[in-house]
Amino acid sequence: MAVAAVIGAQWGDEGKGKIVDFLAGKADVVVRFNGGDNAGHTVMFGGKKFKMHALPSGCFHEKKQVVVGAGCAVNPKTLLEELGMLAKAGIRPNLLIDARAHVVLPYHLALDGAQEALKGSGAVGTTRRGIGPCYADKAARIGLRFADLLDKGRLEAKVRALHEIKAKELGKVYGAEFAQSEAQVFSELSGQADRLAGFVCDAILSVNESISKGKNVLLEGAQGSLLGIDSGFYPYCTSSNPTSGGASTGAGIAPSKITEVVGVLKAYVSRVGEGPLPTELPDGVGEAIRDKGNEFGTTTGRPRRIGWLDLPCLRQASEINGFTSLAFTRLDTLGGIPGLRICSAYKLGGKTLHRPPASSEALSDCKPVCEEIAGWEDLSPGEWRAVAGKGVGALPAQARAYVERVSSDLGVPASIVSVGPGREDTIIIKDVFAQ
Ligand code: IMP
């Protein structure tokens, strides 16, 4: 039995969807524990590309139980659209939605846009999916939970109370009119509730029962540690905890039950939205990596900002999460990139830092100390697949050295190396679900 958490070690978009989809093969239960449709996972299945946002990535394995955990903030519209998309492809996920998960409402979407517009040049660059306003209502204890969808009388009363507050807030504070009437919001939610009610349950109970029975459980994080509300660079972060601590609270299981924490890291860094990115490459090299890696947001289509691998940030992510192994992705994308570099420290005010400072402002002032690293050749997708088939020893020597360098710096072994988008492009060094 193992309970493995898969955590983004950077600013999201590390390729967690692929790693989760791969590991889900051996898991009995996959629990998404944070965020909502601000996330974007691209999963290749049956030769087709699926862009997923709200459903756990493990839902492509129909026999697995997939769970939207208590820590999530989910837009029911997106959930239903994704279920519909999968149904068209003949996939019917075995889904549970924790009754405690929060519902992203139309007010949250409107507020996300209005708040970003008001912030002007200080905007966070959110995905505008209403995530921040939904978690704000959760913390203020006025949010609507999936449990509320099960009782129409309660739902109507909650919508009435929320409409009163939110429509006023939008109009009076932000000067934005909320187009939908209270009746329209209720009617839409009521229809969604009818379609989703069968999935809503006490998933915390169910997941803990599975653990007691010795089943393999995979905890799927969205976003990345550096975007965490507590672990990331505030305010340029999301509103949930995409960490192993968040996995515990968001899935509703004790920290001591988590046996493996897999940190997923891309061979370079990327970020969408605003905020400091010390190793950012504004020049042609960044563009070359972006184009080669098709680094455009799955949710918003925005071009991702690209930078060299950042060891100071990774060291902190590793400590905060307690990574027990690392999953490297996108080594294929760096193939043939000239002048490869890795950031090993920062310079700030005459001092050398080996960990990032606590504030975004100070991080913006950090100058990266970069070392040149020997690059490796640009192989074709077929050649990378052949490498994956042969195992880690078949990696180009410099790519292997890159993996070893990062692993030894963090003091964490590599368990997975991914060299392409498909399940067949994956090298397993250590099976996290091995007994
Ligand atoms: P929010 O989560 O939509 O509020 O956005 C807050 C910040 O997190 C913004 O910089 C977003 O671009 C970023 N973000 C949210 N979700 C993801 C993700 O899945 N991948 C990468 N960045 C994300």
Boltz pocket constraint, residues with backbone or C-beta under 6 A from the ligand:
constraints:
  - pocket:
      binder: B
      contacts: [[A, 11], [A, 12], [A, 13], [A, 38], [A, 39], [A, 40], [A, 124], [A, 125], [A, 126], [A, 127], [A, 128], [A, 129], [A, 130], [A, 131], [A, 132], [A, 222], [A, 223], [A, 227], [A, 236], [A, 237], [A, 238], [A, 239], [A, 272], [A, 273], [A, 274]]
      max_distance: 6.0
